[in-house]
Amino acid sequence: MKFKYSLLGLAVLTALAGCGGSSQPQAQDTAAKPVDGRELKQKYADALESTKDYTAQKKDEFLAAMGRNIKELDARMDELAKKTKGYKDDAGVEADKVMAALREQRDALGKKYDALKKTGEDTWEKGQADVASAWSKMEKAYENAKSKFN
C-alpha cells in the first residue's frame, strides 16, 4: 500500500516538473550571443573597480567613525583622570595604576588605528577586525575603571 502511494507521488511530481517549462524550444536559449573576450575583460574590470570604490568608501566611513569614538574616549578618560587626582594614599596609587593601564591600552588602540589608515585593500578587513577588537577591549577596560572610581 505504501509503495503504491510513493509511486503515485513520484508520478505526480514528474508530471508537474514537466509542465513548468516554457513553450519555446530550448535550442533557442543556447543560441545566445557568444561571449567576446574583450567584453568579458571590461565587465571584470568594471566590477573590480566598483569593488575597490565600495571598499574605499567603507574604509573611510569606518575610520571616520572610529576617529570620533577615540576622541570621545580621550575626553572621557581625561574626565576620569581629573576625578581621581584627589585620591590619596592607597586609593591614589590604585587610581594611578588603573589610569596608566588605560593609557597604555589607549596607545595600543591608537597604533592599530594609525596602521589601519595605511592599509591597502588586501589587508583592510583584517586590520578593521583588529581595530574593532581593540576598541571593544578598550571600552570594557574604561567601563571597568570607571566603576572602580564611582
Secondary structure by P-SEA (a helix, b strand, c coil): caaaaaaaaaaaaaaaaaacccccccccccccccccaaaaaaaaaaaaaaaaaaaaaaaaaaaaaaaaaaaaaaaaaaaaaaaaccccaaaaaaaaaaaaaaaaaaaaaaaaaaaaaaccccaaaaaaaaaaaaaaaaaaaaaaaaaaac
